[in-house]
Amino acid sequence: MSANIQQWTVEKPWLETHCLLGEGPFYEESSGSLRFVDIRNKRLHYVKVAEGPSSLKTIQLDVCPTVTANIAGVDPQERIAVGVKYGLAVLDVKKETYELIQPFEEPVNERLRSNDGGVDPLGRFWLGTMTDFGLGPFKPEGAVYLMDAKSREVKLPNMTIPNTPGWSPDGKTLYVTHSNAREIYAFDFDTESGEISNKRVFYNHDGSGEPDGFRVDVDGFLWQAVYGEGRVIKIDPSTAKIVGEVKVPTKNTTCVHFVGTELVITTAEDDEGEGPSRKNGGHVFKVDVGIRGLRLNDFKL
Protein backbone atom coordinates (compact mmCIF):
# COMPACT_ATOMS: atom_id res chain seq x y z
CA MET A 1 0.00 0.00 0.00
CA SER A 2 1.37 3.39 -0.99
CA ALA A 3 2.47 5.56 1.92
CA ASN A 4 0.87 8.69 0.46
CA ILE A 5 -2.74 7.52 0.54
CA GLN A 6 -5.21 8.92 3.06
CA GLN A 7 -5.42 6.74 6.15
CA TRP A 8 -7.77 6.53 9.11
CA THR A 9 -7.72 4.03 11.98
CA VAL A 10 -10.76 3.31 14.16
CA GLU A 11 -9.83 1.69 17.44
CA LYS A 12 -13.19 1.25 19.18
CA PRO A 13 -16.75 0.48 18.06
CA TRP A 14 -19.45 3.11 18.15
CA LEU A 15 -22.22 0.55 18.69
CA GLU A 16 -21.64 -2.84 20.29
CA THR A 17 -24.40 -4.65 18.44
CA HIS A 18 -22.94 -8.17 18.15
CA CYS A 19 -24.55 -8.63 14.72
CA LEU A 20 -24.07 -11.99 13.06
CA LEU A 21 -24.16 -10.21 9.70
CA GLY A 22 -24.51 -6.46 10.02
CA GLU A 23 -25.33 -4.79 6.70
CA GLY A 24 -27.25 -2.10 4.85
CA PRO A 25 -26.61 1.11 6.86
CA PHE A 26 -28.92 3.97 5.85
CA TYR A 27 -29.28 7.43 7.38
CA GLU A 28 -32.75 8.96 7.73
CA GLU A 29 -32.21 12.70 7.53
CA SER A 30 -35.76 13.49 8.63
CA SER A 31 -35.50 11.57 11.91
CA GLY A 32 -31.77 11.74 12.52
CA SER A 33 -31.72 7.96 12.72
CA LEU A 34 -29.32 5.42 11.31
CA ARG A 35 -30.91 2.12 10.42
CA PHE A 36 -29.10 -1.09 9.54
CA VAL A 37 -29.87 -4.78 9.37
CA ASP A 38 -28.57 -7.98 10.92
CA ILE A 39 -29.40 -10.37 8.12
CA ARG A 40 -28.80 -13.65 9.90
CA ASN A 41 -30.63 -12.61 13.07
CA LYS A 42 -33.55 -11.21 11.01
CA ARG A 43 -33.35 -7.82 12.71
CA LEU A 44 -33.62 -4.17 11.72
CA HIS A 45 -31.84 -1.80 14.10
CA TYR A 46 -32.37 1.93 14.59
CA VAL A 47 -30.21 4.41 16.49
CA LYS A 48 -30.51 8.17 16.92
CA VAL A 49 -27.12 9.40 15.76
CA ALA A 50 -27.06 12.40 18.12
CA GLU A 51 -27.99 10.23 21.11
CA GLY A 52 -25.81 7.24 20.34
CA PRO A 53 -25.94 3.69 21.77
CA SER A 54 -28.56 4.40 24.45
CA SER A 55 -31.16 5.06 21.73
CA LEU A 56 -30.71 1.71 19.95
CA LYS A 57 -34.03 0.04 19.07
CA THR A 58 -34.64 -3.23 17.26
CA ILE A 59 -37.42 -4.65 15.08
CA GLN A 60 -37.46 -8.45 15.06
CA LEU A 61 -38.81 -9.95 11.83
CA ASP A 62 -39.58 -13.51 10.76
CA VAL A 63 -37.60 -13.13 7.54
CA CYS A 64 -34.12 -11.79 6.83
CA PRO A 65 -34.06 -8.11 5.83
CA THR A 66 -31.04 -7.33 3.68
CA VAL A 67 -31.28 -3.73 2.45
CA THR A 68 -33.66 -0.79 2.87
CA ALA A 69 -34.62 2.38 1.04
CA ASN A 70 -36.88 5.35 1.66
CA ILE A 71 -40.11 5.55 -0.34
CA ALA A 72 -40.79 8.78 -2.24
CA GLY A 73 -43.36 10.92 -0.46
CA VAL A 74 -43.60 8.60 2.56
CA ASP A 75 -42.34 9.25 6.09
CA PRO A 76 -39.62 6.61 6.68
CA GLN A 77 -40.75 6.38 10.30
CA GLU A 78 -43.99 4.99 8.86
CA ARG A 79 -42.98 2.79 5.91
CA ILE A 80 -39.81 1.84 4.03
CA ALA A 81 -38.88 -0.47 1.17
CA VAL A 82 -36.93 -3.55 2.19
CA GLY A 83 -35.33 -6.51 0.45
CA VAL A 84 -36.35 -9.83 2.02
CA LYS A 85 -35.80 -13.47 1.17
CA TYR A 86 -38.44 -13.74 -1.54
CA GLY A 87 -38.24 -10.29 -3.10
CA LEU A 88 -39.07 -6.63 -2.52
CA ALA A 89 -41.36 -5.70 0.35
CA VAL A 90 -42.79 -2.66 2.11
CA LEU A 91 -42.29 -2.62 5.87
CA ASP A 92 -44.77 -0.91 8.18
CA VAL A 93 -42.27 0.34 10.73
CA LYS A 94 -44.75 0.98 13.53
CA LYS A 95 -46.68 -2.26 13.14
CA GLU A 96 -43.45 -4.19 12.45
CA THR A 97 -45.14 -6.07 9.60
CA TYR A 98 -44.27 -6.26 5.91
CA GLU A 99 -46.01 -6.90 2.60
CA LEU A 100 -44.22 -8.52 -0.34
CA ILE A 101 -44.90 -6.30 -3.36
CA GLN A 102 -42.73 -8.04 -5.97
CA PRO A 103 -41.31 -11.59 -5.70
CA PHE A 104 -38.13 -12.59 -7.49
CA GLU A 105 -39.79 -15.64 -8.98
CA GLU A 106 -43.19 -17.35 -9.04
CA PRO A 107 -43.27 -19.94 -7.62
CA VAL A 108 -40.56 -18.88 -5.20
CA ASN A 109 -37.09 -20.40 -5.34
CA GLU A 110 -36.25 -21.53 -1.81
CA ARG A 111 -32.54 -21.72 -2.63
CA LEU A 112 -32.22 -17.97 -3.01
CA ARG A 113 -32.46 -14.89 -0.80
CA SER A 114 -32.03 -11.21 -1.46
CA ASN A 115 -28.69 -9.58 -0.77
CA ASP A 116 -27.76 -5.95 -1.38
CA GLY A 117 -29.58 -3.44 -3.53
CA GLY A 118 -30.11 0.20 -4.39
CA VAL A 119 -32.50 2.64 -6.03
CA ASP A 120 -31.60 4.20 -9.37
CA PRO A 121 -32.08 7.86 -10.41
CA LEU A 122 -35.47 6.92 -11.87
CA GLY A 123 -36.72 5.53 -8.54
CA ARG A 124 -36.52 1.83 -9.44
CA PHE A 125 -35.08 -0.82 -7.12
CA TRP A 126 -32.09 -2.91 -8.23
CA LEU A 127 -31.94 -5.94 -5.93
CA GLY A 128 -29.51 -8.85 -5.96
CA THR A 129 -30.06 -12.50 -5.05
CA MET A 130 -27.67 -15.21 -3.90
CA THR A 131 -27.66 -18.72 -2.45
CA ASP A 132 -29.36 -18.75 0.96
CA PHE A 133 -27.65 -19.80 4.17
CA GLY A 134 -27.22 -23.49 4.95
CA LEU A 135 -27.38 -24.74 1.36
CA GLY A 136 -23.71 -25.49 0.82
CA PRO A 137 -21.22 -23.50 -1.26
CA PHE A 138 -22.52 -20.37 -2.96
CA LYS A 139 -23.30 -21.00 -6.62
CA PRO A 140 -23.69 -18.70 -9.66
CA GLU A 141 -27.47 -18.96 -9.38
CA GLY A 142 -28.05 -15.40 -8.22
CA ALA A 143 -28.89 -12.33 -10.27
CA VAL A 144 -29.53 -8.60 -10.09
CA TYR A 145 -33.19 -7.75 -10.64
CA LEU A 146 -34.74 -4.44 -11.61
CA MET A 147 -37.99 -4.20 -9.65
CA ASP A 148 -40.95 -2.07 -8.76
CA ALA A 149 -44.48 -2.83 -7.59
CA LYS A 150 -45.64 -3.65 -11.12
CA SER A 151 -42.75 -5.47 -12.78
CA ARG A 152 -39.46 -7.29 -12.43
CA GLU A 153 -36.65 -7.98 -14.88
CA VAL A 154 -33.37 -9.86 -14.58
CA LYS A 155 -30.64 -7.40 -15.56
CA LEU A 156 -27.51 -9.35 -14.55
CA PRO A 157 -27.94 -13.15 -14.48
CA ASN A 158 -25.62 -15.94 -13.30
CA MET A 159 -24.01 -14.08 -10.42
CA THR A 160 -22.81 -15.65 -7.19
CA ILE A 161 -22.66 -12.78 -4.68
CA PRO A 162 -23.88 -9.54 -6.28
CA ASN A 163 -23.46 -6.53 -4.04
CA THR A 164 -24.18 -2.81 -3.83
CA PRO A 165 -25.49 -1.17 -6.98
CA GLY A 166 -24.42 2.48 -6.83
CA TRP A 167 -24.34 5.46 -9.17
CA SER A 168 -21.86 8.19 -10.02
CA PRO A 169 -22.75 11.79 -9.07
CA ASP A 170 -24.06 12.53 -12.59
CA GLY A 171 -26.07 9.29 -12.62
CA LYS A 172 -24.45 8.16 -15.86
CA THR A 173 -22.36 5.30 -14.46
CA LEU A 174 -23.70 2.30 -12.56
CA TYR A 175 -21.31 0.31 -10.38
CA VAL A 176 -22.08 -3.24 -9.21
CA THR A 177 -19.80 -5.32 -7.00
CA HIS A 178 -19.41 -9.06 -7.67
CA SER A 179 -17.90 -10.07 -4.35
CA ASN A 180 -16.63 -13.59 -4.95
CA ALA A 181 -15.11 -12.53 -8.29
CA ARG A 182 -13.37 -9.67 -6.42
CA GLU A 183 -14.52 -7.24 -9.09
CA ILE A 184 -16.52 -4.06 -9.39
CA TYR A 185 -18.27 -3.71 -12.73
CA ALA A 186 -19.13 -0.38 -14.33
CA PHE A 187 -21.91 0.22 -16.86
CA ASP A 188 -23.07 3.21 -18.85
CA PHE A 189 -26.45 4.20 -17.42
CA ASP A 190 -28.99 6.07 -19.54
CA THR A 191 -30.64 8.50 -17.15
CA GLU A 192 -33.74 8.80 -19.34
CA SER A 193 -34.47 5.18 -20.27
CA GLY A 194 -32.69 3.51 -17.36
CA GLU A 195 -30.97 1.07 -19.71
CA ILE A 196 -27.41 -0.13 -19.09
CA SER A 197 -24.66 -0.86 -21.61
CA ASN A 198 -20.89 -1.11 -22.03
CA LYS A 199 -20.14 -3.49 -19.16
CA ARG A 200 -16.50 -3.42 -18.08
CA VAL A 201 -14.39 -4.33 -15.04
CA PHE A 202 -13.80 -1.04 -13.24
CA TYR A 203 -11.79 -2.45 -10.33
CA ASN A 204 -10.19 -5.83 -9.59
CA HIS A 205 -9.22 -6.53 -5.99
CA ASP A 206 -5.96 -8.39 -5.50
CA GLY A 207 -6.12 -8.76 -1.71
CA SER A 208 -7.16 -11.77 0.34
CA GLY A 209 -10.62 -10.39 1.10
CA GLU A 210 -13.68 -9.69 -1.03
CA PRO A 211 -15.24 -6.32 -1.87
CA ASP A 212 -18.66 -6.08 -0.22
CA GLY A 213 -20.87 -2.99 0.06
CA PHE A 214 -19.90 0.56 -0.93
CA ARG A 215 -21.11 4.14 -1.13
CA VAL A 216 -20.14 6.95 -3.50
CA ASP A 217 -19.12 10.35 -2.15
CA VAL A 218 -20.00 13.74 -3.66
CA ASP A 219 -16.74 13.78 -5.61
CA GLY A 220 -17.47 10.39 -7.17
CA PHE A 221 -15.01 8.29 -5.14
CA LEU A 222 -16.13 4.81 -4.07
CA TRP A 223 -15.79 3.84 -0.40
CA GLN A 224 -15.66 0.05 -0.61
CA ALA A 225 -15.84 -2.28 2.40
CA VAL A 226 -13.52 -5.27 2.02
CA TYR A 227 -14.81 -8.37 3.80
CA GLY A 228 -12.00 -10.35 5.39
CA GLU A 229 -9.48 -7.51 5.50
CA GLY A 230 -10.84 -5.24 8.23
CA ARG A 231 -10.82 -2.14 6.09
CA VAL A 232 -12.65 0.19 3.76
CA ILE A 233 -10.81 1.36 0.66
CA LYS A 234 -11.38 4.65 -1.16
CA ILE A 235 -11.20 4.17 -4.94
CA ASP A 236 -10.55 6.96 -7.45
CA PRO A 237 -13.26 6.84 -10.17
CA SER A 238 -10.90 8.09 -12.89
CA THR A 239 -7.97 5.73 -12.24
CA ALA A 240 -9.55 2.86 -10.24
CA LYS A 241 -6.62 3.18 -7.84
CA ILE A 242 -6.84 2.99 -4.04
CA VAL A 243 -6.29 6.49 -2.64
CA GLY A 244 -7.52 6.00 0.93
CA GLU A 245 -8.02 3.38 3.60
CA VAL A 246 -10.02 3.12 6.83
CA LYS A 247 -8.93 0.35 9.21
CA VAL A 248 -11.19 -1.16 11.88
CA PRO A 249 -10.30 -3.71 14.60
CA THR A 250 -12.27 -6.61 13.13
CA LYS A 251 -11.82 -8.24 9.77
CA ASN A 252 -15.31 -8.75 8.33
CA THR A 253 -16.26 -5.27 7.15
CA THR A 254 -19.52 -5.42 5.20
CA CYS A 255 -20.86 -2.00 4.18
CA VAL A 256 -20.61 1.74 4.75
CA HIS A 257 -22.78 4.84 4.78
CA PHE A 258 -22.21 8.56 5.18
CA VAL A 259 -23.76 10.59 7.99
CA GLY A 260 -22.57 14.07 7.18
CA THR A 261 -18.81 13.69 6.85
CA GLU A 262 -18.71 10.65 9.10
CA LEU A 263 -18.41 7.20 7.55
CA VAL A 264 -20.43 4.51 9.35
CA ILE A 265 -19.10 0.96 8.90
CA THR A 266 -21.04 -2.26 9.57
CA THR A 267 -19.36 -5.60 10.21
CA ALA A 268 -20.10 -9.29 10.63
CA GLU A 269 -19.04 -11.66 13.37
CA ASP A 270 -15.59 -13.21 13.27
CA ASP A 271 -16.20 -16.45 15.16
CA GLU A 272 -12.98 -17.98 13.86
CA GLY A 273 -10.83 -14.99 14.70
CA GLU A 274 -8.79 -14.19 17.75
CA GLY A 275 -8.37 -11.23 20.07
CA PRO A 276 -9.77 -7.86 18.95
CA SER A 277 -11.20 -9.14 15.66
CA ARG A 278 -13.37 -11.73 17.37
CA LYS A 279 -14.34 -9.34 20.17
CA ASN A 280 -15.36 -6.53 17.79
CA GLY A 281 -17.01 -8.61 15.08
CA GLY A 282 -20.58 -7.54 14.36
CA HIS A 283 -20.17 -4.06 15.85
CA VAL A 284 -20.68 -0.71 14.11
CA PHE A 285 -17.88 1.83 13.71
CA LYS A 286 -17.71 5.43 12.54
CA VAL A 287 -15.01 7.93 11.64
CA ASP A 288 -14.92 11.45 10.19
CA VAL A 289 -13.41 11.26 6.70
CA GLY A 290 -13.99 14.89 5.73
CA ILE A 291 -16.31 14.29 2.76
CA ARG A 292 -20.04 13.77 2.33
CA GLY A 293 -21.72 10.94 0.50
CA LEU A 294 -24.30 11.14 -2.24
CA ARG A 295 -27.87 11.08 -1.03
CA LEU A 296 -29.42 7.74 -1.93
CA ASN A 297 -32.45 7.80 -4.21
CA ASP A 298 -36.02 7.26 -3.02
CA PHE A 299 -37.98 4.28 -4.28
CA LYS A 300 -41.08 5.19 -6.28
CA LEU A 301 -43.81 2.85 -5.13
PyMOL commands that set and color helices and strands:
alter all, ss='L'
color gray80, all
select helices_A, chain A and resi 52-55+179-181+275-280
alter helices_A, ss='H'
color red, helices_A
select strands_A, chain A and resi 6-9+22-28+33-38+43-48+57-60+67-69+79-84+87-92+97-103+112-119+125-131+142-147+152-159+162-167+173-178+183-189+196-204+210-216+222-227+231-235+242-247+253-259+262-267+285-288
alter strands_A, ss='S'
color yellow, strands_A
deselect
rebuild
show_as cartoon
